[in-house]
Amino acid sequence: MKFRNLFLMAFAAVSSFAVAQDAKEPEAIYACKSGIVTMEMDMMGNKIVTQTYFDDFGRKTATVNDFGGMKSRSIVINGETIMVNDEQKTATKFPAGMGGFGGNRNSVNFTKLTKEVMDANKIKEVGKEKIADKECTVYEMEVAGMMGGTQKTKVWIYKGITLKSSTESDFGTMEQVCSKFEENVEIQASMFTLPEGVEPQEMDMNMFGGGF
């Protein structure tokens, strides 16, 4: 597998729970105003570190990925996921319908977890556990897979925020764990926007060798 393909897989994994922002009817998705969630994941011997920044109770989100020296910032604008290279002042829009790339593929608001939502996503509460010194509720659920179909996921939720996730897929088990959570901190507004004058370009999937 090519390195870029691996990076693409990693980006999909760490973007799985990014929340699509609806400009018309945004809603709070977290029970705290702002924060920085640092997550770590091992993928085939490669350590992936991501930091998710959020503000306005999750109405604004951005994720900074560092995978083998390849760094990116991903934001969600009007339901579309855009990967930004701040150094080169470029932005790439991922195609719709590509799992985590085309916006939010698993838009469960855990602060408003109704019976209807739980039934629709086959969610069940399975326990409590502390992650990063935060008391989390643990859920099992089924989510849309990157290549179609469904896959089983377990999530550890604190105030609506995923502090740990474990997903079984065709690529094996992918697990992300929060190593640090900074709650109610000031986040710069520029974290959630494109660099001035930058227009996002559509992703050319041929650069990844025609897929996985």
C-alpha positions as CSV (number, residue, x, y, z in Angstrom):
1,M,0.0,0.0,0.0
2,K,1.3,3.4,-0.9
3,F,2.2,5.9,1.8
4,R,-0.4,8.4,0.5
5,N,-3.1,5.7,0.6
6,L,-2.2,5.0,4.2
7,F,-2.4,8.7,4.9
8,L,-5.9,8.8,3.3
9,M,-7.1,5.9,5.4
10,A,-5.7,7.7,8.5
11,F,-7.4,10.9,7.6
12,A,-10.7,9.1,7.2
13,A,-10.3,7.4,10.6
14,V,-9.5,10.6,12.5
15,S,-12.3,12.5,10.7
16,S,-15.0,9.9,11.3
17,F,-16.6,11.9,14.1
18,A,-16.2,15.4,12.7
19,V,-19.5,17.2,13.0
20,A,-21.1,18.8,9.9
21,Q,-22.0,22.4,10.5
22,D,-25.4,23.5,9.1
23,A,-25.1,27.2,8.4
24,K,-28.9,27.6,8.6
25,E,-29.7,25.6,11.8
26,P,-26.6,25.0,13.8
27,E,-27.1,23.3,17.1
28,A,-24.9,22.7,20.2
29,I,-23.4,19.2,20.1
30,Y,-21.2,19.4,23.2
31,A,-22.0,20.3,26.8
32,C,-19.0,22.5,27.3
33,K,-18.3,25.7,25.3
34,S,-14.8,25.1,23.9
35,G,-11.8,22.8,24.2
36,I,-8.9,20.9,22.6
37,V,-8.9,17.2,22.4
38,T,-5.6,15.5,21.7
39,M,-6.0,11.9,20.3
40,E,-3.4,9.2,19.5
41,M,-3.7,6.2,17.3
42,D,-1.4,3.5,16.0
43,M,-1.8,2.6,12.4
44,M,0.4,-0.2,11.1
45,G,3.2,0.9,13.4
46,N,2.8,4.6,12.6
47,K,1.7,6.9,15.4
48,I,-1.0,9.4,14.4
49,V,-1.6,12.4,16.6
50,T,-4.7,14.6,16.1
51,Q,-5.9,17.7,17.9
52,T,-9.6,18.6,17.6
53,Y,-10.4,22.2,18.4
54,F,-14.0,23.3,19.1
55,D,-15.9,26.4,20.1
56,D,-19.5,27.5,20.6
57,F,-20.4,24.2,22.1
58,G,-19.2,22.3,19.0
59,R,-20.8,24.4,16.3
60,K,-17.3,25.2,15.1
61,T,-14.8,22.3,14.8
62,A,-11.3,21.9,13.3
63,T,-8.9,18.9,13.4
64,V,-5.1,19.2,13.0
65,N,-3.5,15.9,11.9
66,D,0.1,14.8,12.1
67,F,0.9,11.6,10.3
68,G,4.5,10.8,9.6
69,G,5.4,14.5,9.2
70,M,2.4,15.0,6.8
71,K,0.4,17.7,8.5
72,S,-3.0,19.0,7.7
73,R,-5.9,21.0,9.2
74,S,-9.4,19.8,8.3
75,I,-12.5,21.9,8.8
76,V,-16.2,21.4,7.9
77,I,-18.0,24.2,6.1
78,N,-21.7,23.7,5.1
79,G,-21.4,20.0,5.5
80,E,-18.2,19.6,3.3
81,T,-14.9,18.5,4.7
82,I,-11.9,20.6,3.5
83,M,-8.3,19.8,4.2
84,V,-6.1,22.9,4.5
85,N,-2.4,23.2,4.1
86,D,-1.7,26.5,5.9
87,E,2.0,26.7,4.9
88,Q,1.3,26.4,1.2
89,K,-2.0,28.3,1.5
90,T,-4.0,25.6,-0.4
91,A,-7.2,23.8,0.4
92,T,-8.7,20.5,-0.9
93,K,-12.4,19.6,-0.8
94,F,-13.1,15.9,-0.5
95,P,-15.8,14.3,-2.7
96,A,-19.3,13.9,-1.3
97,G,-20.3,10.3,-0.3
98,M,-16.8,9.2,0.6
99,G,-17.5,8.2,4.2
100,G,-15.8,10.6,6.6
101,F,-14.5,12.8,3.7
102,G,-17.8,14.0,2.4
103,G,-19.0,15.6,5.6
104,N,-20.3,13.9,8.7
105,R,-21.1,10.2,8.1
106,N,-22.1,9.6,11.8
107,S,-23.9,12.7,13.0
108,V,-25.0,11.4,16.4
109,N,-25.5,14.2,18.9
110,F,-24.8,12.5,22.2
111,T,-26.1,15.4,24.2
112,K,-29.6,14.7,22.6
113,L,-29.6,10.9,22.6
114,T,-33.2,9.9,22.2
115,K,-34.6,6.4,21.9
116,E,-35.3,7.1,18.2
117,V,-31.7,8.0,17.6
118,M,-30.4,5.0,19.6
119,D,-32.7,2.6,17.6
120,A,-31.8,4.1,14.2
121,N,-28.0,3.8,14.9
122,K,-28.3,0.6,17.0
123,I,-26.7,2.4,19.9
124,K,-26.6,0.8,23.4
125,E,-25.0,1.9,26.6
126,V,-22.5,-0.6,27.9
127,G,-20.8,1.0,30.9
128,K,-18.7,3.8,32.4
129,E,-15.0,4.4,32.3
130,K,-12.5,7.2,32.9
131,I,-10.5,8.5,29.9
132,A,-8.0,11.4,30.4
133,D,-9.4,11.7,33.9
134,K,-13.0,12.3,32.6
135,E,-15.9,10.0,33.5
136,C,-17.2,8.7,30.2
137,T,-20.3,6.8,29.2
138,V,-19.4,3.9,26.9
139,Y,-21.7,3.1,23.9
140,E,-21.6,0.4,21.2
141,M,-23.1,1.4,17.8
142,E,-23.0,0.6,14.1
143,V,-21.7,3.2,11.6
144,A,-21.3,3.6,7.9
145,G,-18.1,2.1,6.6
146,M,-15.6,3.9,4.4
147,M,-16.2,1.5,1.5
148,G,-19.9,1.0,2.1
149,G,-21.8,-1.2,4.4
150,T,-21.6,-0.9,8.2
151,Q,-19.0,-1.5,10.9
152,K,-19.1,-1.8,14.6
153,T,-17.8,1.0,16.8
154,K,-17.4,1.5,20.5
155,V,-17.2,5.1,21.8
156,W,-16.4,6.7,25.1
157,I,-18.4,10.0,25.5
158,Y,-17.8,12.9,27.9
159,K,-20.3,15.8,27.6
160,G,-21.0,14.7,24.0
161,I,-17.3,14.5,23.1
162,T,-15.6,11.3,21.9
163,L,-12.6,10.7,24.1
164,K,-12.0,7.2,22.8
165,S,-13.2,5.1,19.9
166,S,-12.6,1.6,18.7
167,T,-13.8,0.6,15.2
168,E,-13.7,-2.8,13.5
169,S,-13.3,-2.6,9.8
170,D,-11.9,-4.4,6.8
171,F,-8.5,-2.9,7.7
172,G,-8.6,-4.3,11.2
173,T,-9.4,-2.5,14.5
174,M,-8.7,1.2,14.6
175,E,-8.5,2.7,18.1
176,Q,-8.1,6.4,19.1
177,V,-7.6,7.4,22.7
178,C,-7.5,10.9,24.2
179,S,-4.2,11.6,25.9
180,K,-5.1,15.2,26.9
181,F,-8.3,17.2,27.1
182,E,-8.3,20.9,27.7
183,E,-11.8,22.2,28.6
184,N,-13.2,25.7,28.2
185,V,-10.0,27.3,26.7
186,E,-9.8,30.2,24.2
187,I,-9.7,29.1,20.6
188,Q,-8.6,31.5,17.8
189,A,-11.3,32.1,15.2
190,S,-8.8,31.5,12.4
191,M,-8.7,27.9,13.3
192,F,-12.1,27.3,11.7
193,T,-11.7,29.3,8.5
194,L,-9.8,29.1,5.2
195,P,-6.7,31.3,4.7
196,E,-7.6,34.6,3.2
197,G,-8.0,34.4,-0.6
198,V,-7.8,30.6,-0.7
199,E,-10.4,28.8,-2.7
200,P,-10.8,25.0,-2.1
201,Q,-10.1,22.7,-5.0
202,E,-11.7,19.3,-5.6
203,M,-9.7,16.3,-4.6
204,D,-8.1,14.4,-7.6
205,M,-8.4,10.8,-6.5
206,N,-5.9,9.7,-9.2
207,M,-3.1,11.0,-7.0
208,F,-3.8,8.0,-4.7
209,G,-3.3,5.5,-7.4
210,G,-7.0,5.0,-8.2
211,G,-8.2,4.1,-4.7
212,F,-7.4,1.6,-2.0
